[in-house]
Amino acid sequence: MPLTSKQIAHALSRKLLRKRHTRIMMDYYAEKLPRLEPPASPAQWKSRTARIRRDLLKKVFLTGLDPDVNDRPPDVRWRGVLKGNGYRIRKLHYEGYPGMRIPALLYEPENLREKAPAVLNPNGHHRGGKAMDYKQARCINLAKRGMLALNFEFIGMGELQGSLNHMQQAHVDLCGVAGVSAMYLAMKRGLDVLLAHEHADPDRVAMTGLSGGGWQTAVLTAIDERIGVSVPVSGHSPIWHRATRRWQDHGDLEQTPVDLCTVADYDTLTAMFAPRPALLVHSVNDSIFRPEFMRPALYTPARKVYERFGASDRIGFYANEDPGTHNYEKDIRERLYELLKKSWDLDICTEDIPCDDEIRTEWELNVGLPPGNPTFLSIAADLAGRLPVRRSTADSRQHDRKRLARVLRLPSAYTVESRAALKSRTLAGVSISHHLLKMGRWNVPVTEFDPQDSNDVLLILPENGRAGTARAVKNALKAGKRVFAADLLAFGEQVIADGEYHYLFMECIAAAGDRPLGICTAQLLALRRWIESRSGMRSMDINTQGLSTGLIALCAAALRPRGVDALRANLPDTLRRLVDWSVDYTQEPVSFCFGLLEQFDIQDLVLLSHPVDILIDGRGPMR
């Protein structure tokens, strides 16, 4: 009697890793994600940070764009004026990422004749964008104190809600251009616009914002030394801390951009404020970026750098208790006014001026944008449509495989150490074995079904874990095949704890300089070698059960076609469909490998995998 479905399902559901994978991932992050190293002297720090600033632009925030894009003057369009009580609001939009218009409001004090302090006010993750009441109140208060205040829209909020899903930056990354570049250029050119004002005092410039505005404040203050005073509020934390201690402080892709930690993490970026005055603000009842975690992770290491400059009194930490939520209300605004007064020796009051009757509606503050203003998806579609077509030939295959390995950041070939994870048993003439394959730091769980007198090998790569492969295993055993089912990194048992946010940990791998797709591909290549050695068979078939595992298997076949007879996958005709179909990064983070579509499409990988028979579900053989 053959193995029953229940027996197969039971064998496949056995847990081989338990919590081991979580510990492995924590060790990986501890090694790969850097911590701030305080400098020996101010001179050493200035030299180091000059290099970091160059590398942040080149390797993280402007990757794939023209080198001169950062230095182009902003293209500004003025769109009308609103009269306020002692100030006016000038509507405008300017170009951030090439072709993308960013709406903004410039709050100007009345009768301005001399140079005035200027404050850049980015938004956070609030749908009302620049019209949020707390932000209007801050800008009104600054203008009433004689300061220029630029209130610009956060991409995805307010008038830019076409890009509400910030994870769609991954579609831009796929095309070889940093998706975060749109975020960076919006804030950098906002600063350019503010400082181009005839009355803006370049020696008195500040930046402050909440949530995503806090993130923008931290990033731009670190990179752009024109910002003299910085008050980031509840918006950034070190990636090493996020990955190993506080996954709740998860961020969207702009907060965890690809390759960031190959240059610097946010503890270093915060220290790069030195010796400029800064106040880090966090709220005691916030669900993210809580002060008891952010003080040791951000403030304490940054303060050590300020101490090297003899400026420890220039950085402060404030825990907001009223209201203590994720906010930028009266209490925090007053901390801002105090810091500006102290930093610039201003003769201003530090109490918040009530202005409830001056808060305007979102419609009143709308700037209006040209039709077809770009979104993350439209930028990706435009980039994908302009990519050159590269086709592998017999003469170019060796070079193309090296190029693919570079795109994948393919790790060196893993050696495999195998050990039995559970005791083997034989049921209905089928030997069932469970293996843990140690590959470098990783452990890959494998369940093997070996019937008597099998002549063929089938490797199954599921996306939802080995337990979901029971039907495929039963059909293969019926055909007399020896079957291996394995969970690669990011799938099945290799999904880290807190699976709802599993994509975050893939973000962190990419931020550390590796590519989840590359690690998975290297694991598969090592797994194939181990199966060949164990089975004594020189070739196998591979079945995959999802988009990402199909792409992994196709990449592995393109790099090393020998040893695979047939590959069955569920793949689109082109990686451009990830853009066309708005495939969700949070569901398929492995497939969004930076620059993959720029260099290779599905057809290119199929050509490189010759002579493997490629069978795509619903389409049949590809060659």
C-alpha positions in Angstrom: 0.0 0.0 0.0 1.5 3.4 -0.9 2.1 6.2 1.5 -1.1 8.0 2.4 -1.6 11.7 2.1 -1.8 12.0 5.9 1.5 10.2 6.4 3.2 12.5 3.8 1.7 15.6 5.3 2.8 14.6 8.8 6.4 14.0 7.7 6.5 17.4 5.9 5.0 19.3 8.9 7.8 18.2 11.2 9.7 21.3 12.6 13.5 21.0 12.0 14.7 24.5 12.8 12.5 25.4 15.8 13.8 28.8 16.9 17.3 28.3 15.5 16.7 30.4 12.5 15.8 33.5 14.5 19.1 33.2 16.4 21.0 32.8 13.2 19.3 35.9 11.7 20.1 37.9 14.9 23.8 36.8 14.6 23.8 37.8 11.0 22.5 41.3 11.7 24.9 41.7 14.6 27.8 41.0 12.3 26.6 42.9 9.2 24.9 46.0 10.6 27.5 48.5 11.8 27.5 50.4 15.1 28.8 53.9 15.5 32.5 54.2 16.3 33.3 57.5 18.1 36.2 59.4 16.5 39.5 60.0 18.2 39.3 63.7 17.4 37.1 66.3 15.6 39.5 66.3 12.7 39.1 62.6 12.2 35.4 62.9 12.4 35.2 65.6 9.8 37.3 63.6 7.4 35.2 60.5 8.0 31.9 62.3 7.6 33.0 64.0 4.4 33.5 60.5 2.9 30.2 59.2 4.4 28.3 62.1 2.8 29.7 61.4 -0.6 29.0 57.7 -0.3 25.5 58.2 0.9 24.6 60.2 -2.2 26.5 57.9 -4.6 25.7 54.5 -3.2 22.3 55.0 -1.5 20.2 58.1 -2.2 21.0 58.9 -5.8 22.1 55.5 -7.2 21.4 55.1 -10.9 20.7 58.9 -11.5 22.9 61.4 -13.3 25.8 62.5 -11.1 24.8 66.2 -11.5 21.2 65.8 -10.5 21.9 66.9 -6.9 23.3 70.2 -8.0 20.7 71.4 -10.4 18.8 74.5 -9.3 15.2 73.9 -8.4 12.5 74.6 -11.0 9.8 76.5 -9.1 6.3 77.5 -10.0 4.4 80.0 -7.8 0.7 79.4 -7.6 -1.0 82.1 -5.5 -1.0 83.8 -2.1 -3.2 83.4 1.0 -3.4 86.3 3.5 -2.7 85.5 7.1 -2.7 87.4 10.4 0.8 88.9 10.3 2.0 86.6 7.6 1.2 85.4 4.2 1.2 81.9 2.7 2.6 81.6 -0.8 1.7 78.4 -2.8 4.2 76.8 -5.0 5.4 73.6 -6.5 8.9 72.6 -7.5 10.7 69.7 -9.2 12.1 67.1 -7.0 12.9 63.8 -8.7 13.1 64.7 -12.5 9.6 65.4 -13.7 7.9 65.1 -10.3 6.4 68.3 -8.9 6.3 68.7 -5.1 3.6 71.1 -3.7 4.6 73.4 -0.9 3.5 76.4 1.2 5.9 79.2 2.1 4.9 81.0 5.2 6.4 84.6 5.1 6.3 87.2 7.9 4.7 90.5 6.8 7.0 93.5 6.0 10.1 91.3 5.8 13.1 93.5 5.0 16.1 92.0 6.6 17.6 88.5 6.6 15.4 86.1 8.6 15.9 82.6 10.0 14.5 79.9 7.8 12.9 76.6 8.9 12.3 73.6 6.6 9.2 71.6 7.7 8.8 68.1 6.2 5.6 66.0 6.7 5.2 62.7 8.3 2.9 59.7 7.5 -0.3 61.6 7.8 -2.8 61.6 4.9 -3.6 65.3 5.3 0.0 66.1 4.4 1.0 69.7 4.5 -2.6 70.6 5.8 -2.2 68.7 9.1 -3.3 71.1 11.8 -0.3 70.5 14.1 2.0 71.4 11.1 0.0 74.5 10.2 0.2 75.6 13.8 4.0 75.2 13.8 4.5 77.1 10.6 2.1 79.9 11.6 4.0 80.3 14.9 7.3 80.4 13.2 6.1 83.1 10.8 4.7 85.1 13.6 8.2 85.0 15.2 9.7 86.5 12.1 10.9 83.3 10.4 10.4 81.9 7.0 8.8 78.4 7.1 8.6 76.1 4.1 5.9 73.4 4.5 6.4 70.8 1.7 4.4 67.7 0.9 5.7 64.2 1.8 5.5 61.9 -1.2 2.4 59.7 -0.7 0.5 62.2 1.5 -1.7 65.2 0.8 -1.7 66.0 -2.9 0.8 63.3 -3.6 -1.3 60.3 -2.5 -0.8 58.6 -5.8 2.4 57.2 -4.1 0.6 56.4 -0.8 2.2 52.9 -0.9 5.8 53.7 0.0 6.8 50.0 -0.6 6.4 50.7 -4.4 9.9 52.3 -4.1 11.0 48.7 -4.6 9.7 48.8 -8.2 12.0 51.7 -8.9 14.9 49.8 -7.2 14.2 46.8 -9.5 15.1 49.0 -12.4 18.5 50.0 -11.0 17.5 53.5 -9.7 17.2 54.1 -6.0 13.5 54.5 -5.2 14.5 56.6 -2.1 16.0 59.2 -4.5 12.5 60.6 -5.0 12.2 61.2 -1.2 15.7 62.6 -0.9 15.4 65.0 -3.9 12.0 66.3 -2.6 13.5 67.4 0.7 16.9 68.6 -0.7 15.3 70.8 -3.3 12.9 72.0 -0.7 15.9 73.3 1.2 17.2 74.9 -2.1 13.9 76.6 -2.6 13.9 78.0 1.0 17.5 79.3 0.8 16.9 80.9 -2.6 14.5 83.3 -0.9 16.0 86.8 -0.9 15.5 87.2 2.9 16.6 83.7 4.0 19.6 83.9 6.3 21.9 81.0 5.3 23.6 81.1 8.8 20.2 80.5 10.6 18.6 77.4 9.0 16.7 74.7 10.9 14.8 71.6 10.0 12.1 69.8 12.0 9.4 67.2 11.4 7.4 64.4 12.9 7.4 60.7 12.0 8.5 60.5 8.3 9.3 64.1 8.8 11.6 63.2 11.6 13.3 60.7 9.3 13.7 63.3 6.6 15.1 65.7 9.2 17.7 63.2 10.3 18.8 62.2 6.8 19.1 65.7 5.4 20.7 67.1 8.5 23.4 64.4 8.3 24.0 64.9 4.6 23.5 68.7 4.2 25.6 70.9 6.4 23.5 74.0 5.5 21.1 72.9 8.2 22.3 74.5 11.4 19.7 73.3 13.9 17.9 70.0 13.8 14.8 68.7 15.7 13.8 65.2 14.4 10.6 64.0 16.2 9.9 60.3 16.5 11.0 59.3 13.0 14.3 57.3 12.9 16.1 54.6 14.6 19.2 52.5 13.9 18.6 49.5 11.6 20.7 47.3 13.8 18.4 48.1 16.7 15.3 47.6 14.6 16.4 44.2 13.4 17.6 42.8 16.6 15.7 44.6 19.4 12.7 46.5 18.3 11.0 45.2 15.1 8.0 47.3 16.1 10.0 50.3 15.0 9.7 49.1 11.4 9.8 51.6 8.6 8.9 51.8 5.0 11.5 51.3 2.3 12.8 54.9 2.5 13.8 54.3 6.1 15.6 51.1 5.2 17.0 51.9 1.8 19.2 49.3 -0.1 22.9 49.4 0.9 22.5 52.1 3.6 24.4 50.2 6.2 27.3 49.6 3.9 27.9 53.3 4.4 26.4 54.2 7.8 23.4 53.4 10.1 21.2 56.0 11.8 23.3 56.2 14.9 26.1 57.5 12.8 23.8 59.8 10.8 22.6 61.3 14.1 26.1 61.8 15.3 26.8 63.6 12.0 24.7 66.5 13.3 27.7 67.4 15.5 28.6 70.0 16.5 25.3 71.7 15.3 22.5 72.2 17.9 20.0 69.3 17.9 17.2 68.0 20.0 15.9 64.4 19.7 12.3 64.2 20.7 10.3 61.0 21.4 7.0 60.4 23.2 6.5 58.1 26.2 3.3 56.5 25.0 4.2 56.2 21.4 3.9 52.7 19.8 7.2 53.3 17.9 10.5 55.0 18.6 9.9 55.0 22.4 12.3 57.1 24.4 13.5 54.3 26.6 14.8 52.6 23.5 15.9 55.6 21.5 17.9 57.2 24.2 20.6 54.5 24.3 20.3 53.7 20.6 20.6 57.2 19.2 21.2 59.9 21.8 23.9 58.3 23.9 26.2 57.3 21.0 25.7 60.6 19.3 26.5 62.6 22.5 29.9 60.9 22.7 30.7 62.5 19.3 29.5 65.9 20.5 31.8 65.4 23.5 34.7 65.1 21.2 33.9 68.6 19.9 33.4 69.9 23.4 29.8 70.5 22.5 27.9 68.0 24.6 25.5 70.8 25.6 24.4 71.2 22.0 22.5 67.9 21.8 19.5 67.2 23.9 16.9 64.5 24.4 13.3 65.2 25.3 10.6 62.7 26.3 7.2 64.2 25.6 4.5 63.3 28.1 1.8 65.7 27.1 0.0 64.1 25.3 2.8 61.5 25.0 1.5 60.0 21.8 2.9 60.1 18.3 2.6 63.9 18.1 4.0 67.4 17.4 1.6 69.3 19.6 2.0 72.4 21.8 4.6 70.9 24.2 7.0 69.8 21.5 6.5 73.0 19.5 7.6 75.0 22.5 10.7 72.8 22.8 11.5 73.8 19.2 11.1 77.6 19.9 13.3 77.3 23.0 16.1 75.6 21.0 15.9 78.2 18.2 15.9 81.1 20.7 19.0 79.7 22.4 20.8 78.7 19.2 20.4 82.0 17.4 20.1 84.3 20.4 16.6 85.4 19.3 14.3 87.8 21.2 11.2 85.6 20.9 8.7 84.1 23.3 8.8 80.4 23.7 5.1 79.8 24.4 2.9 78.5 21.6 0.7 81.2 20.1 -2.9 80.0 19.8 -4.0 80.0 16.2 -6.9 77.6 16.0 -9.0 80.1 14.1 -6.2 80.4 11.5 -6.1 76.7 10.6 -7.2 76.3 7.0 -8.8 73.4 5.2 -7.0 70.9 3.0 -8.9 72.3 0.0 -7.8 75.9 0.8 -4.2 74.9 0.9 -4.2 72.7 -2.2 -1.5 74.0 -4.6 -2.7 72.1 -7.7 -0.4 69.9 -9.8 0.1 69.3 -13.5 -1.8 66.2 -14.8 0.2 63.0 -14.8 2.5 63.9 -12.0 4.8 60.9 -11.5 4.3 58.3 -8.8 6.6 55.5 -7.7 4.9 53.1 -10.1 4.9 55.4 -13.1 8.6 56.2 -12.5 9.3 52.5 -12.5 7.2 51.9 -15.6 9.0 54.7 -17.4 12.4 53.3 -16.4 11.4 49.8 -17.3 10.2 50.9 -20.7 13.5 52.6 -21.5 15.8 49.8 -20.4 18.0 48.4 -23.2 17.3 44.8 -24.4 20.3 42.5 -23.7 20.2 39.0 -25.1 22.7 36.4 -24.1 24.6 34.6 -26.9 26.9 31.6 -26.8 29.9 34.0 -26.8 28.5 36.2 -24.0 27.2 33.6 -21.6 30.3 33.4 -19.4 30.4 37.2 -19.0 26.6 37.4 -18.5 26.7 34.8 -15.7 29.4 36.9 -13.9 27.2 40.0 -14.4 24.2 38.1 -12.9 26.3 37.0 -9.9 27.2 40.7 -9.3 23.6 41.9 -9.5 22.6 39.1 -7.0 25.6 39.9 -4.8 26.0 36.1 -4.9 27.8 34.8 -1.9 30.8 32.5 -2.4 29.8 28.9 -2.9 28.5 27.4 0.3 30.0 24.2 1.6 27.4 21.9 3.0 27.5 20.1 6.3 24.6 17.7 6.7 23.1 16.2 9.9 20.0 14.2 10.6 17.4 16.5 12.2 15.1 13.6 13.2 15.3 9.8 13.2 14.7 8.3 9.7 11.8 5.9 9.3 10.4 3.7 6.5 6.7 3.6 5.6 5.2 1.6 2.8 8.6 1.0 1.3 9.6 4.7 1.3 12.5 5.9 3.5 11.7 9.3 5.1 14.6 11.4 6.3 14.9 14.9 7.7 18.1 16.9 7.2 19.5 20.2 8.4 22.1 21.5 5.9 24.5 23.9 7.3 25.6 26.4 4.6 27.9 29.0 6.1 25.8 30.6 8.8 22.5 29.3 7.4 20.6 26.1 8.1 18.3 24.8 5.3 15.7 22.2 6.4 15.1 19.4 4.0 12.6 16.4 4.0 13.5 13.5 1.8 11.3 10.7 0.5 13.3 7.8 -1.0 11.3 5.0 -2.6 12.9 1.8 -3.6 14.4 1.6 -7.1 13.8 5.3 -7.8 15.5 6.5 -11.0 14.7 10.2 -11.0 15.1 13.1 -8.5 12.6 15.9 -7.9 13.4 18.9 -5.8 10.4 20.9 -4.6 10.8 24.5 -3.4 7.7 25.8 -1.7 6.9 29.4 -0.7 4.6 28.6 2.2 6.6 25.8 3.8 7.2 22.1 3.1 3.9 21.1 4.7 2.1 22.6 1.7 3.8 20.2 -0.8 2.0 17.0 0.2 0.1 16.6 -3.0 3.1 17.3 -5.2 5.2 14.8 -3.1 2.5 12.1 -3.4 2.3 12.6 -7.2 6.1 12.4 -7.5 6.3 9.2 -5.4 3.6 7.6 -7.5 5.8 8.3 -10.6 8.7 6.6 -8.8 10.7 9.7 -8.1 13.0 10.4 -5.1 11.7 13.7 -3.6 13.4 16.4 -1.7 11.4 19.3 -0.2 13.4 22.3 1.1 12.8 25.7 2.8 15.2 28.3 1.5 15.8 31.6 3.3 12.6 33.7 3.7 10.3 30.7 3.2 8.7 28.1 5.4 10.7 27.4 8.5 13.2 30.1 7.5 10.6 32.8 8.0 11.7 34.7 11.0 9.5 35.1 14.0 6.8 37.8 13.7 6.0 36.7 10.2 3.6 39.6 9.5 6.6 41.8 9.3 8.9 39.2 7.7 9.5 41.6 4.8 11.2 44.0 7.2 14.0 41.5 7.9 14.5 41.1 4.1 14.7 44.9 3.9 17.4 44.8 6.6 19.4 42.2 4.6 19.4 44.5 1.6 20.3 47.5 3.7 23.3 45.5 5.0 24.5 45.1 1.4 23.4 41.6 0.6 20.5 40.5 -1.6 17.9 38.0 -0.3 17.6 36.7 -3.9 21.3 36.2 -4.0 21.4 34.3 -0.7 18.5 32.1 -1.7 20.2 31.4 -5.1 23.5 30.4 -3.4 21.5 28.2 -1.0 19.8 26.4 -3.9 23.1 25.9 -5.8 24.6 24.3 -2.7 21.5 22.2 -2.1 21.6 20.9 -5.7 25.2 19.8 -5.2 24.4 18.1 -2.0 21.4 16.2 -3.6 23.7 15.1 -6.5 26.2 13.8 -4.0 23.6 12.1 -1.8 21.5 10.5 -4.6 24.4 9.7 -6.9 22.3 11.1 -9.7 23.8 13.8 -12.0 20.5 15.6 -12.8 17.2 16.4 -11.3 13.9 18.2 -12.0 12.9 21.2 -9.9 9.3 22.3 -9.1 8.7 25.7 -7.6 5.4 26.9 -6.0 5.4 30.7 -6.3 6.8 33.8 -7.9 9.9 34.2 -5.7 11.0 30.6 -5.6 10.5 30.4 -9.3 12.8 33.4 -9.8 15.3 31.9 -7.4 15.4 28.6 -9.3 15.6 30.3 -12.7 18.5 32.4 -11.5 20.3 29.3 -10.2 19.6 27.5 -13.5 21.0 30.5 -15.4 24.2 30.5 -13.3 24.6 26.7 -13.4 22.3 24.9 -15.9 24.3 21.6 -15.7 22.5 19.2 -13.4 18.9 20.3 -14.1 16.7 18.5 -16.6 13.6 20.5 -16.2 12.4 23.5 -14.2 8.7 24.1 -13.6 7.8 27.6 -12.3 5.0 30.1 -12.0 6.6 33.2 -13.5 5.4 36.1 -15.6 6.6 36.6 -19.1 8.7 39.6 -17.9 9.7 41.2 -14.7 8.0 44.3 -15.9 4.8 42.6 -14.7 5.9 43.3 -11.1 5.3 46.9 -12.0 2.2 46.4 -14.3 0.5 44.3 -11.7 1.6 46.4 -8.7 3.0 43.2 -7.0 3.2 43.9 -3.3 6.8 44.1 -2.0 5.7 43.0 1.5 4.4 39.7 -0.1 7.4 39.1 -2.4 10.4 40.9 -1.0 12.9 38.4 -2.4 11.8 39.1 -6.0 12.6 42.8 -5.8 16.4 42.6 -6.2 18.0 46.0 -6.8 18.9 46.4 -10.5 17.8 42.9 -11.6 15.4 44.2 -14.3 18.0 46.7 -15.4 20.4 43.9 -16.3 18.2 40.8 -16.8 14.6 39.9 -17.7 12.9 36.5 -17.6 13.8 35.8 -21.3 17.5 36.6 -20.6 17.5 34.1 -17.7 15.8 31.5 -19.8 18.4 31.8 -22.5 21.2 31.6 -20.0 19.7 28.4 -18.5 20.0 26.5 -21.8 19.6 23.5 -22.1 17.3 23.2 -19.1 13.6 22.6 -20.1 11.8 25.6 -18.7 8.1 25.0 -18.1 6.0 27.9 -16.9 2.6 27.1 -15.5 -0.1 28.0 -17.9 2.3 28.6 -20.8 4.1 25.3 -21.4 7.7 24.9 -22.5 9.7 28.1 -23.1 12.2 26.6 -25.6 
